[in-house]
Amino acid sequence: MSEIPVTVDRAGRWDAEALGDVAAATFPLACPPGLTAADIDTFIARILSGERFGDYLADPARTVLKAVAGGDIVGYAMLVAGEPTDPELATAMGRGPLLEISKLYVLPGHHGAGVSAALMSAAVDSARSGGYGGVWLGVNQDNGRARRFYVKHGFRTVGTKTTAVGTQVCHDYVMGREL
């Protein structure tokens, strides 16, 4: 566990490769046990590469927050502006507009050191300052550790959705929090 102080700030295009490296190291840890390595690798290559992070960082509807410790990026959160496409989710969340916390990952050596909490706090602060009425996210139904973290930070389950990872379909809970 890291004892190094952590700062959270908005990532820039120059961070794209480092963010892709963090994503490649952290995404497999959040996957359900039945996913194949090939499907995980395909997802990382298509969705979480340094090149894709370059695209995300250039997208005005997205904000990528980076957690830095000792000069290295040790975690990140991606925020996406825009209403959910599922009308039931939008209704369940209540007043809008809503901000999605699309990703929130921390390197294993920094678990339990407050990095995730710092990223969550920064994400919620960003939503508040942007005038959003709530935040929402998807979390795999088998990821109990992440679900407990989100509940601890005021989220509640409001629905379900599916996510394709390579050739497999994963079942996620949708969790939300009003601000």
C-alpha positions, -999 to +999 in steps of 0.1 A: +000+000+000+013+034-009+022+060+017+030+086-009+007+117-010-018+116-039-030+146-059-059+144-084-060+167-114-074+169-149-053+148-173-039+162-205-032+147-239+004+142-229-009+117-203-026+094-229+000+066-230+005+065-192-033+063-188-034+034-213-007+016-193-027+021-160-059+009-177-041-022-191-029-030-156-062-023-137-090-034-160-084-071-157-087-069-119-123-057-122-134-084-147-155-113-137-135-146-134-152-162-165-137-137-190-110-151-212-076-133-215-082-129-252-115-110-246-099-088-219-069-081-243-093-072-271-113-048-249-081-031-237-068-028-273-101-013-285-112+008-256-083+014-232-052+019-253-031+050-252-044+060-286-080+057-274-071+078-243-058+105-268-093+104-283-110+107-249-088+136-238-097+155-270-135+149-266-152+179-250-179+157-235-153+137-215-131+147-185-103+124-174-090+128-139-056+114-130-044+105-095-006+111-092+017+097-065+055+102-066+053+116-101+034+086-115-002+082-125-016+055-102-053+058-110-078+076-131-115+084-135-133+092-167-164+114-166-189+116-195-214+143-199-248+135-213-280+118-203-282+080-201-297+064-232-319+042-211-350+061-202-357+039-172-323+048-158-329+085-163-362+082-145-347+062-117-320+088-111-344+117-107-335+152-116-309+158-142-287+165-159-265+135-151-228+128-153-215+093-159-184+081-141-175+058-169-143+044-154-125+046-120-095+024-116-064+024-092-032+004-095-031-025-070-001-012-051-023+019-042-055+001-031-065+010+004-045+042+004-073+067-003-066+070-040-101+057-051-118+080-025-098+110-038-108+102-074-145+098-063-144+130-044-129+149-074-155+133-097-184+143-075-169+178-071-166+181-108-203+171-113-214+196-087-194+224-101-208+215-136-243+219-124-252+182-126-280+168-105-265+134-101-238+109-111-242+073-122-219+044-131-219+008-141-202-019-120-200-056-128-225-076-107-197-099-095-174-071-083-185-069-046-155-048-035-163-020-060-200-022-052-192-018-014-170+012-022-197+029-042-224+023-015-199+038+010-198+069-012-236+073-014-245+053-044-275+030-047-285+004-073-310+019-098-309-006-126-289-030-147-272-030-181-249-052-202-214-045-214-196-064-242-160-074-234-146-090-265-170-118-274-187-120-240-215-101-224-211-089-188-240-080-166-236-048-146-255-030-120-262+007-126-256+027-095-265+064-090-262+092-065-281+125-065-261+156-057 
